[in-house]
Amino acid sequence: MKSLEKLFAMAPEFTIPPMVTNFFTSTLNTNEKRAMVIAAVALIFAWFAAILYRNVVTSLARSYVPFMARLLAPILRSYSYDEEEFFKADGADLSTQKKRKAGFRKLASSFNRKYVKSREAMGKGLSDLRFTNTNRVPFPFQKIVQDTLKVGSLVVSTNGPEVQDVDGNWAIDLSGSYGVNVAGNEMYKKWMGNGCHKTADLGPVLGPLHPVVIENVKMLQEITGLDEVSFHMSGTEAVMCAIRLARFNRKRRKIVQFNGAYHGWWDGVQPGPGNERSVPDVITLKDMNPLSLATIRARGAELAAVIVNPFQAFHPNSPPPSDLVLMSNKARKTDAGISALNHPYAVWLRKLREACDENDVPLIFDEVYSGFRLSRGGGAAYFGVKPDMIVYGKTLGGGMPVGVVCGKEKLMRRFDPLHPLRVAYVIGTFSAHPSVMGSMNEFLQWVTTPESQKIYEDGQRSFDEFAASTNEALALAGMPLKITNLATVFTFEFTCPSRYHWMFQYYLRDQGVNLAWVGTGRCIVSLDFTKEHYKKLQDRIMAAAKRMAADGFWSAEIVSSNARQAARMAKELAFHSAIMPFKSFYDKVMEQKEIDHHASHSHLINQFLHFISSSIFIWCYVEVMVSKTGDWSWPVELGLISLLVRQAGHYVFEPPCHDAEQAMLGFDTRAKVKICLLYGGVFSAFLGRWMARQSGYETAVRLTDVWLLATLLIVFGRVAVLWRRYSFAVSMHWWLKFMTDPFTDLPAYWRSCYQVFSPRLLKDAFAKSFPKWFPNHVPIPIEDLGNGWGVDHAKAH
Ligand SMILES: Cc1ncc(COP(=O)(O)O)c(C=O)c1O
């Protein structure tokens, strides 16, 4: 205690509370001390309990989809059905398969007729197109669909909601230009033209602003009720800006987002499917789950913001059900047709707002998709909830590329008044580009008129009528699908399980309906659809559905339940992911052996020497395995001799062709020279030991140990080099090939054992290695050296 007092005395500027000094200097009585210890323990316990509660609640509210997606992505193996499997993926009988085949062929020939120019012109080179074309259908079907059902994607003009491709085909457009087209193509054409015209005198000047920018800011302030606006080039960029500013101004890192919600392609908001990077500063919680609210409350102090995509109202906890995942009727759980303010999602958003308010956590609405789509005031007005920041994009540009962030002043600040070096450098060359601002101005002027309000209301009413009458017609015809919608966005919901729902997009296309690449999962109508358009669309939907049913792709009796179908798919996936990798590993090793043969093992004498050396090696392996004494010196020495025999074959008769190895294997074995030098060194040591013995000296070191060590070092050194330079798999292919070469050499080169006794073949072999000694030799024509290893020389001539 004395030393403690001394310590306290050394820090006179701190006044230590007498309770503490008393505690240590024992002026407190025992009961007081006990009370203090109990209080401290209780405090520590409460602290631990709070941490435990926070972690338990987060684990229960967290969505494990991102984690599982990252875990499974490298494990699950892709595979393709062949022609036969393609039509019986659900175990269909022969007659159904035939019907399907015929239907599929008919579709293919129709596509071939329709998309001649489009297909030819597209060629290759556009990676976006390669991605979307591949990901239209579930992967086992992709190859055949890609080879057969070639969809043309080159379009040249629009007329209202109809779009014309380069081949002159017109189709009703349900793609909605990824959500940009709210008001109708003709309006955007006008706004884009007017917008450019309005700002034409300014040209490309950036930095100083055109006055339309100020008008736009004012209109956006009015619409959102928020203080400041910032302009960007895309929705993704605007989301990045909003999150960065929230982090900067809240001085916190963690963001909460909800499972299934799309916020653009920035990997900072894609913690799951589509992104291989783990994103530790994003917590993905379950949508519409009370535990998520509890998590926000428990972690409020750590959170920079909560970001919501109001379109999740349509299918909470899952992304838009693209045709890629369409296998069962479970993939389409939607929450449709409920009026906005009573929508369960509106209730959820209100609770979310409360949880955020209680903890001073900013709530960001990502309205890139829902903005000006769900209503004029976007999701915020539709669900009656006011966020702290709103991100816009798509339609707000009036047809031009745009991203916009609106927010409260304290959240939009990009500098710290107290710390001049703390700056959030968020700024882009093309933000507030005059032409974009011009067309945005046109759009905003239209959207704030009373007429546009009426257009929104009428458009919604017409769509609701269309959806109701189409569903009635589909039900009457006994078709296993229906339409569900949120505002003017809809999805086809399938009512029976089938492995072939994704085929519906192709039937629709063939009937003249244009879809986005996610296919029937997300369709959009614009507000310029007239009664005639809806009638046409309904007829085409009915025709497509009837054709698909007649072609046997919805044979309900085949797959009776989602569970049976899931079990079937799980079996396939397990086979391809767990069994096939071994087979492909084996194939790869055998392929390397074959390549190695062609690169440097096609010479008769070299093959013969390999046969001898491999036989000795096998004997050595056996000897090592059965050895009871553990003394491996004899097999190891023999191994060295056999290796020298082997390498002599290469050095004297057939040097390895490194260029061929490089070309065929992707790597060469040039290092073999160094390796052999090392072996030569060990061999010299053997000689040295023998000579020393002859002179009456005994060496202390067991040379076999040195040699074995050198071998292990070299082999595993090579494994390490291949692993570092290429991949673990390549290093293992090489290692397994190396270890098993003696076994595969025997069946491959056994013929050489008698062929070396043929004077003609022998002469030919020598002539090949030493052409100078045989100037007039005519080589035996070996036609089929490429027929794999173990070439039969006798047969070849
Ligand atoms: C809600 C949402 N946020 C962000 C984005 C990304 O926008 P962009 O494609 O313009 O980068 C999208 C795009 O679909 C979206 O729907």
The ligand as a MOL file (V3000), in Angstrom:
LIG
                    3D

  0  0  0     0  0            999 V3000
M  V30 BEGIN CTAB
M  V30 COUNTS 16 16 0 0 0
M  V30 BEGIN ATOM
M  V30 1 C -32.3240 0.1030 -55.7410 0
M  V30 2 C -31.1670 0.2790 -56.6680 0
M  V30 3 N -30.0720 0.9040 -56.2200 0
M  V30 4 C -29.0110 1.1110 -57.0300 0
M  V30 5 C -29.0240 0.6660 -58.3220 0
M  V30 6 C -27.8290 0.8940 -59.2060 0
M  V30 7 O -28.1000 1.8340 -60.1790 0
M  V30 8 P -27.1980 1.9070 -61.5260 0
M  V30 9 O -27.4890 0.6810 -62.2860 0
M  V30 10 O -27.6500 3.1660 -62.2020 0
M  V30 11 O -25.7790 1.9780 -61.0940 0
M  V30 12 C -30.1420 -0.0030 -58.8180 0
M  V30 13 C -30.1730 -0.5190 -60.1920 0
M  V30 14 O -30.9980 -1.2590 -60.6070 0
M  V30 15 C -31.2620 -0.2040 -57.9750 0
M  V30 16 O -32.3490 -0.8430 -58.3820 0
M  V30 END ATOM
M  V30 BEGIN BOND
M  V30 1 1 1 2
M  V30 2 1 2 3
M  V30 3 2 2 15
M  V30 4 2 3 4
M  V30 5 1 4 5
M  V30 6 1 5 6
M  V30 7 2 5 12
M  V30 8 1 6 7
M  V30 9 1 7 8
M  V30 10 2 8 9
M  V30 11 1 8 10
M  V30 12 1 8 11
M  V30 13 1 12 13
M  V30 14 1 12 15
M  V30 15 2 13 14
M  V30 16 1 15 16
M  V30 END BOND
M  V30 END CTAB
M  END
